[in-house]
Amino acid sequence: MSQALFIKNAKQLITMKGHTDKPAKKGAMSELDIIENGSLLIEDGKITAVGKHEEVEQKYKDVISGAKHIDASGKTVTPGLIDPHTHLVHAGTRENEYAMRLKGKTYMEIMNAGGGIHATTRATKEADFEQLYKESKQRLDTFFEYGVTTVEAKSGYGLSLEHELKQLEVAKKLNEDHPIDIVSTFMGAHAVPIEEKNNQDAFVDRVIQEMIPEVAEKGLAIFNDVFCERGVFTPEQSKRILEAGKEYGLIPKIHADEIEPYGGAELAAEVGAISADHLLKASDDGIRKMAENNVMGVLLPGTAFFLMAEFADARKMIDNGVPVALSTDANPGSSPTISLQFIMNLGCLKMGMTPEEVLTATTINAAHAINCADRIGSLEVGKQADIAIFDIPNYMVMSYKYGMNHIDTVIKGGKQVVNGKQLQ
């Protein structure tokens, strides 16, 4: 049994309680449940008590006397941040494409010329397991430094059974070794390989008949994702892939309406996807159908920022009842960032969200987007003790002082993490 941990005297303790059973929508996204001068008691990796300092200290004084103490005076304590959409495992960088876009080339022009996803696919195929593990671990370490305690990680830079499995196996090993929890998504349908661009349906068949069954049998993924976009996979092809995944127990996700309106949001509602991601060009009808079917909108403002594109209309989605989460979309081509705090800044400054909404979108709603809200995303008794302590007196400062890392201390599973290692 590990030593109890007592986090005490927080200037603001933000619990996010009340949204575990279903994601926060509309006005509920502003309900943070803030305890002034709050404290937390943790035992065996789980939260035992949350409340006013004096009340927790009085009720649990015997346990607290033998606990390790962390003084959070003057600081803000929140659930550990959750990033529900990343392309964590890959090799290589694409700074050359960044220069091309600055000169006027579009994302799809670069991809159709053999760059984009195809460039990273080549680098990832050439990398062995050890190289992918090392590079991805470095990214995880940085995520942790920015207060992220759980990430979703997609495959999709293999585009063949062998290399898709390699990516997923790296993610599985990192999940075993690293303090951060990794939730894996199979995304064999990230692009059509260049050599098969004139025979797309045959590749779709291979994803369905060869890749999905093997991934499911090995238990390497929870979700199945597809890039539904003109020039990549049609709505009809995307539906086939997502429905096939459901037959093998893989929960649908979808990259939807990123470049142009293409029916991705509508398809997400039709197939019962847990989330539709991107949504820069989602139609009003698609937004309505997502709201009616409780599909999470995972918005990725870092991508719009980096591609110099129009941002998703988060305000419209929230006001129309779509539950919203935020993510870095960490990837080498369209969003090479690992700062979820900066993404929160963009949510406020570029998508019309409030500081309260972006905090909800990176904690409890992000947990719902990866089907983990029963154990993470809020600071409630019985939940896993994943906690971020920010060196700021209130949550508003996180948005006000933008582009900075405000993290003081990260707790994962009830243990403080220093230099990537959990202290006993």
C-alpha positions as CSV (number, residue, x, y, z in Angstrom):
1,M,0.0,0.0,0.0
2,S,1.5,3.3,-1.1
3,Q,1.7,6.3,1.2
4,A,-1.3,8.6,1.2
5,L,-1.0,12.0,-0.4
6,F,-2.6,15.2,0.9
7,I,-2.8,18.2,-1.5
8,K,-3.8,21.1,0.7
9,N,-4.8,24.8,0.8
10,A,-5.4,25.3,-2.9
11,K,-6.4,28.8,-3.8
12,Q,-8.8,27.2,-6.2
13,L,-9.7,23.5,-6.4
14,I,-11.7,22.9,-9.5
15,T,-13.4,19.5,-9.4
16,M,-15.5,19.4,-12.6
17,K,-18.0,17.2,-10.7
18,G,-21.5,16.4,-11.9
19,H,-20.6,15.4,-15.5
20,T,-19.4,11.9,-15.2
21,D,-22.6,10.2,-16.5
22,K,-22.8,12.4,-19.6
23,P,-20.7,15.1,-21.1
24,A,-21.4,18.8,-20.3
25,K,-23.4,20.7,-22.9
26,K,-24.4,24.3,-23.4
27,G,-24.4,26.2,-20.1
28,A,-23.2,23.1,-18.2
29,M,-19.8,23.6,-19.9
30,S,-19.4,26.6,-17.6
31,E,-20.0,24.6,-14.4
32,L,-16.6,24.0,-12.9
33,D,-17.4,23.5,-9.2
34,I,-14.7,25.6,-7.6
35,I,-13.7,25.1,-4.0
36,E,-11.8,28.0,-2.5
37,N,-9.1,27.0,-0.1
38,G,-9.7,23.3,-1.0
39,S,-7.8,20.1,-0.3
40,L,-7.6,16.6,-1.6
41,L,-6.8,13.3,0.1
42,I,-5.5,10.5,-2.0
43,E,-5.0,6.8,-1.0
44,D,-3.9,3.9,-3.2
45,G,-4.1,6.0,-6.3
46,K,-7.7,7.0,-5.8
47,I,-9.3,10.2,-4.4
48,T,-10.6,9.6,-0.9
49,A,-11.8,13.1,-0.1
50,V,-12.4,16.5,-1.8
51,G,-13.5,19.7,0.0
52,K,-12.7,22.7,2.1
53,H,-9.3,22.3,3.7
54,E,-10.6,22.6,7.3
55,E,-13.3,20.0,6.7
56,V,-11.1,17.4,5.0
57,E,-8.3,17.9,7.6
58,Q,-10.7,17.4,10.5
59,K,-12.5,14.4,9.1
60,Y,-9.3,12.5,8.0
61,K,-6.7,13.8,10.5
62,D,-5.4,10.3,11.3
63,V,-4.7,9.4,7.7
64,I,-3.4,12.9,6.9
65,S,-0.9,12.7,9.8
66,G,0.9,9.9,8.0
67,A,0.5,11.2,4.5
68,K,2.9,13.1,2.2
69,H,1.8,16.7,2.0
70,I,1.9,19.0,-1.0
71,D,1.1,22.7,-0.2
72,A,-0.9,24.2,-3.0
73,S,-1.3,27.6,-1.3
74,G,-1.9,30.4,-3.9
75,K,-2.2,27.8,-6.7
76,T,-5.0,26.3,-8.8
77,V,-5.7,22.5,-8.8
78,T,-7.6,20.8,-11.6
79,P,-8.0,17.3,-13.0
80,G,-5.1,16.2,-15.1
81,L,-5.6,17.5,-18.6
82,I,-6.7,15.0,-21.3
83,D,-5.8,15.1,-25.0
84,P,-8.4,13.1,-26.9
85,H,-6.9,13.3,-30.4
86,T,-3.2,12.8,-31.2
87,H,-1.0,11.1,-33.8
88,L,1.6,10.4,-31.1
89,V,3.5,7.5,-32.7
90,H,5.3,8.5,-35.9
91,A,8.8,9.3,-37.2
92,G,10.2,12.4,-39.0
93,T,9.2,16.0,-39.3
94,R,7.8,18.1,-42.1
95,E,9.2,21.6,-41.7
96,N,9.8,21.7,-45.4
97,E,6.0,21.6,-46.0
98,Y,5.6,24.5,-43.5
99,A,7.8,26.6,-45.8
100,M,5.8,25.5,-48.8
101,R,2.5,26.6,-47.2
102,L,4.0,30.0,-46.3
103,K,4.6,30.3,-50.0
104,G,0.9,29.5,-50.8
105,K,0.7,25.8,-51.2
106,T,-2.4,24.2,-49.6
107,Y,-2.4,21.1,-47.4
108,M,-4.2,18.9,-50.0
109,E,-1.9,20.1,-52.8
110,I,1.1,19.0,-50.8
111,M,-0.5,15.7,-49.9
112,N,-1.6,14.9,-53.5
113,A,2.0,15.6,-54.6
114,G,3.3,12.8,-52.3
115,G,3.9,14.9,-49.2
116,G,1.7,15.3,-46.2
117,I,0.6,12.0,-44.6
118,H,2.5,10.1,-47.3
119,A,5.8,11.7,-46.2
120,T,5.3,10.7,-42.6
121,T,4.2,7.2,-43.7
122,R,7.5,6.7,-45.5
123,A,9.4,7.9,-42.5
124,T,7.4,5.7,-40.1
125,K,7.7,2.6,-42.3
126,E,11.5,3.1,-42.4
127,A,11.7,3.5,-38.6
128,D,12.1,0.4,-36.4
129,F,10.2,-0.2,-33.2
130,E,13.0,1.3,-31.0
131,Q,13.2,4.5,-33.0
132,L,9.4,5.0,-32.9
133,Y,9.4,4.2,-29.2
134,K,12.1,6.7,-28.4
135,E,10.7,9.6,-30.4
136,S,7.2,9.0,-29.1
137,K,8.4,8.8,-25.5
138,Q,10.0,12.2,-25.9
139,R,6.7,13.6,-27.0
140,L,4.9,11.9,-24.0
141,D,7.4,13.5,-21.6
142,T,6.6,16.9,-23.0
143,F,2.9,16.3,-22.8
144,F,3.4,15.5,-19.1
145,E,5.3,18.7,-18.5
146,Y,2.3,20.6,-19.8
147,G,-0.1,18.9,-17.4
148,V,-1.5,16.1,-19.7
149,T,-2.1,12.8,-17.9
150,T,-4.0,10.9,-20.6
151,V,-3.7,10.9,-24.4
152,E,-5.5,9.2,-27.2
153,A,-3.0,7.9,-29.9
154,K,-3.9,7.0,-33.4
155,S,-2.1,4.8,-35.9
156,G,-2.4,5.8,-39.5
157,Y,1.1,6.3,-40.7
158,G,1.6,2.7,-41.7
159,L,-1.2,2.1,-44.3
160,S,-0.3,-1.6,-44.3
161,L,-1.0,-4.3,-41.8
162,E,2.6,-4.7,-40.7
163,H,3.3,-1.0,-40.1
164,E,-0.1,-0.2,-38.6
165,L,0.5,-3.0,-36.1
166,K,3.9,-1.6,-35.4
167,Q,2.5,1.8,-34.4
168,L,-0.1,0.3,-32.2
169,E,2.4,-2.0,-30.5
170,V,4.6,1.0,-29.8
171,A,1.7,2.8,-28.2
172,K,0.9,-0.4,-26.2
173,K,4.4,-0.6,-24.9
174,L,4.5,3.1,-24.0
175,N,1.2,2.7,-22.1
176,E,2.9,0.0,-20.1
177,D,6.1,2.0,-19.4
178,H,5.1,5.6,-19.2
179,P,3.1,7.4,-16.4
180,I,0.7,8.8,-19.0
181,D,-2.2,6.6,-19.9
182,I,-2.5,6.0,-23.7
183,V,-5.9,5.1,-25.3
184,S,-5.3,3.7,-28.8
185,T,-7.2,4.3,-32.0
186,F,-6.8,2.3,-35.2
187,M,-6.7,4.6,-38.2
188,G,-5.6,2.5,-41.1
189,A,-7.9,4.7,-43.2
190,H,-5.8,7.8,-42.8
191,A,-5.0,8.1,-46.5
192,V,-4.9,5.9,-49.6
193,P,-1.4,4.7,-50.4
194,I,0.1,6.5,-53.4
195,E,0.5,3.3,-55.3
196,E,-3.2,2.5,-54.9
197,K,-4.7,6.0,-55.5
198,N,-6.4,4.6,-58.7
199,N,-7.8,1.6,-56.8
200,Q,-9.2,3.1,-53.6
201,D,-12.0,0.5,-53.1
202,A,-9.4,-2.3,-53.0
203,F,-7.5,-0.5,-50.2
204,V,-10.8,0.0,-48.4
205,D,-11.5,-3.7,-48.7
206,R,-8.0,-4.5,-47.3
207,V,-8.6,-2.2,-44.3
208,I,-11.9,-3.9,-43.6
209,Q,-10.9,-7.5,-44.4
210,E,-7.3,-7.6,-43.3
211,M,-6.4,-4.8,-40.9
212,I,-9.5,-4.4,-38.7
213,P,-9.9,-8.1,-37.7
214,E,-6.2,-8.4,-36.8
215,V,-6.1,-5.2,-34.8
216,A,-9.3,-6.3,-32.9
217,E,-8.0,-9.9,-32.3
218,K,-4.8,-8.5,-30.8
219,G,-6.7,-6.0,-28.7
220,L,-4.5,-3.1,-29.8
221,A,-7.2,-0.5,-30.2
222,I,-10.5,0.7,-28.7
223,F,-11.5,3.0,-31.5
224,N,-11.6,3.0,-35.3
225,D,-11.1,6.2,-37.2
226,V,-11.2,7.4,-40.8
227,F,-10.3,10.5,-42.7
228,C,-13.6,11.4,-44.4
229,E,-12.6,14.1,-46.9
230,R,-12.8,14.7,-50.6
231,G,-9.7,13.2,-52.2
232,V,-9.2,10.8,-49.3
233,F,-12.2,8.6,-48.3
234,T,-15.8,9.3,-49.4
235,P,-18.7,9.2,-47.0
236,E,-19.7,5.9,-48.4
237,Q,-16.3,4.4,-48.0
238,S,-16.0,5.8,-44.5
239,K,-19.3,4.3,-43.5
240,R,-18.2,0.9,-44.7
241,I,-15.0,1.1,-42.6
242,L,-16.7,2.4,-39.5
243,E,-19.5,-0.2,-39.7
244,A,-16.9,-2.9,-40.2
245,G,-15.0,-1.8,-37.1
246,K,-18.2,-1.9,-35.0
247,E,-18.7,-5.6,-35.9
248,Y,-15.3,-6.2,-34.3
249,G,-16.1,-4.1,-31.2
250,L,-14.2,-1.0,-32.3
251,I,-16.0,2.3,-31.4
252,P,-16.3,4.7,-34.4
253,K,-14.5,8.0,-34.6
254,I,-14.2,10.2,-37.6
255,H,-12.0,13.0,-39.1
256,A,-14.9,15.1,-40.4
257,D,-15.4,18.2,-42.6
258,E,-11.9,19.6,-42.1
259,I,-11.2,21.0,-45.6
260,E,-14.7,21.4,-47.0
261,P,-18.3,20.4,-46.1
262,Y,-18.5,16.7,-46.9
263,G,-21.1,15.1,-44.8
264,G,-18.7,13.9,-42.1
265,A,-20.7,15.3,-39.2
266,E,-23.9,13.8,-40.5
267,L,-22.1,10.4,-40.9
268,A,-20.8,10.6,-37.4
269,A,-24.4,10.8,-36.1
270,E,-25.6,8.1,-38.5
271,V,-23.1,5.5,-37.4
272,G,-23.2,6.4,-33.7
273,A,-19.6,7.7,-33.5
274,I,-18.3,8.7,-30.1
275,S,-16.8,11.8,-31.6
276,A,-16.4,13.7,-34.8
277,D,-13.1,15.6,-35.0
278,H,-12.0,18.8,-36.8
279,L,-15.4,20.1,-38.1
280,L,-14.0,23.3,-39.5
281,K,-16.6,23.2,-42.3
282,A,-19.4,21.2,-40.6
283,S,-22.8,22.1,-41.9
284,D,-25.6,23.4,-39.8
285,D,-27.5,20.1,-40.4
286,G,-24.5,18.1,-39.4
287,I,-24.2,20.1,-36.1
288,R,-27.9,19.6,-35.4
289,K,-27.6,15.8,-36.0
290,M,-24.5,15.6,-33.8
291,A,-26.4,17.3,-31.0
292,E,-29.4,15.1,-31.4
293,N,-27.2,12.0,-31.2
294,N,-24.8,13.1,-28.5
295,V,-21.7,13.0,-30.7
296,M,-18.8,14.8,-29.1
297,G,-17.2,17.5,-31.2
298,V,-13.5,17.3,-30.8
299,L,-12.1,20.6,-32.0
300,L,-8.5,21.1,-33.0
301,P,-7.7,24.8,-33.2
302,G,-4.0,24.2,-33.5
303,T,-4.6,22.7,-37.0
304,A,-6.5,25.7,-38.2
305,F,-3.9,28.0,-36.7
306,F,-0.9,26.2,-38.3
307,L,-2.6,25.8,-41.7
308,M,-3.8,29.4,-41.6
309,A,-7.4,28.2,-42.1
310,E,-10.7,29.3,-40.8
311,F,-11.4,28.0,-37.3
312,A,-14.2,25.7,-36.3
313,D,-17.3,27.5,-35.0
314,A,-17.2,26.3,-31.4
315,R,-19.6,28.9,-30.3
316,K,-22.3,27.7,-32.7
317,M,-21.7,24.1,-31.7
318,I,-21.9,24.7,-28.0
319,D,-25.0,26.9,-28.3
320,N,-26.7,24.2,-30.4
321,G,-26.1,21.5,-27.8
322,V,-23.0,19.7,-29.2
323,P,-20.7,18.7,-26.3
324,V,-17.2,20.0,-27.2
325,A,-13.7,18.8,-26.3
326,L,-10.4,20.3,-27.3
327,S,-7.2,18.6,-28.5
328,T,-3.8,19.4,-29.9
329,D,-4.1,17.0,-32.8
330,A,-0.3,16.6,-32.2
331,N,1.1,15.5,-35.5
332,P,4.1,16.4,-37.7
333,G,2.2,18.0,-40.6
334,S,-0.7,20.1,-39.6
335,S,-0.3,20.7,-35.8
336,P,3.2,20.0,-34.5
337,T,2.5,21.2,-31.0
338,I,2.3,19.4,-27.6
339,S,0.9,22.3,-25.6
340,L,-2.7,21.6,-24.7
341,Q,-2.6,24.9,-22.7
342,F,-1.9,26.8,-25.9
343,I,-4.8,25.0,-27.5
344,M,-7.0,26.2,-24.7
345,N,-5.8,29.8,-25.4
346,L,-6.8,29.4,-29.1
347,G,-10.2,28.1,-28.0
348,C,-10.8,31.4,-26.2
349,L,-9.1,33.7,-28.7
350,K,-10.1,32.1,-32.0
351,M,-13.2,30.0,-31.4
352,G,-15.4,32.1,-29.1
353,M,-15.1,29.8,-26.1
354,T,-14.9,31.0,-22.5
355,P,-12.2,30.1,-20.0
356,E,-14.7,27.9,-18.2
357,E,-15.6,26.0,-21.4
358,V,-12.1,25.3,-22.5
359,L,-11.3,23.8,-19.1
360,T,-14.4,21.6,-19.3
361,A,-13.3,20.7,-22.9
362,T,-9.8,19.5,-21.8
363,T,-10.9,17.6,-18.7
364,I,-14.3,15.9,-18.3
365,N,-15.5,16.3,-21.9
366,A,-12.2,15.1,-23.2
367,A,-12.6,12.1,-21.0
368,H,-16.0,11.4,-22.5
369,A,-14.5,11.7,-26.0
370,I,-12.3,8.6,-25.3
371,N,-14.8,6.8,-23.1
372,C,-12.9,7.2,-19.9
373,A,-15.1,9.6,-17.9
374,D,-16.0,6.9,-15.3
375,R,-12.4,7.0,-14.0
376,I,-10.8,10.3,-15.0
377,G,-11.7,13.9,-16.0
378,S,-12.9,15.2,-12.6
379,L,-11.8,15.3,-9.0
380,E,-14.4,13.1,-7.3
381,V,-14.2,10.5,-4.6
382,G,-13.3,7.1,-6.1
383,K,-11.8,8.4,-9.3
384,Q,-8.2,8.0,-10.3
385,A,-6.0,10.6,-8.8
386,D,-4.8,12.4,-12.0
387,I,-4.2,16.0,-11.0
388,A,-2.6,19.1,-12.4
389,I,-1.4,21.9,-10.0
390,F,-0.9,25.2,-11.8
391,D,1.2,28.0,-10.4
392,I,-1.5,30.6,-10.8
393,P,-4.0,32.0,-8.3
394,N,-7.1,31.3,-10.4
395,Y,-8.0,29.5,-13.7
396,M,-8.6,32.8,-15.6
397,V,-4.8,33.4,-15.6
398,M,-4.4,30.3,-17.7
399,S,-6.2,32.0,-20.6
400,Y,-5.0,35.5,-19.8
401,K,-1.3,34.7,-19.8
402,Y,-1.4,32.9,-23.1
403,G,1.3,30.7,-24.7
404,M,2.9,29.8,-21.4
405,N,3.3,26.6,-19.4
406,H,1.7,27.3,-16.0
407,I,2.2,23.8,-14.5
408,D,3.8,23.5,-11.1
409,T,3.2,19.8,-10.2
410,V,1.6,16.8,-11.9
411,I,0.1,13.8,-10.0
412,K,-0.6,10.6,-11.9
413,G,-2.4,7.8,-10.2
414,G,-1.8,9.4,-6.8
415,K,2.0,9.7,-7.3
416,Q,4.0,12.8,-8.0
417,V,5.9,12.7,-11.3
418,V,9.4,14.2,-11.5
419,N,11.5,13.9,-14.7
420,G,9.1,11.4,-16.2
421,K,9.1,9.0,-13.2
422,Q,6.5,8.5,-10.5
423,L,7.8,8.9,-7.0
424,Q,7.0,6.1,-4.6
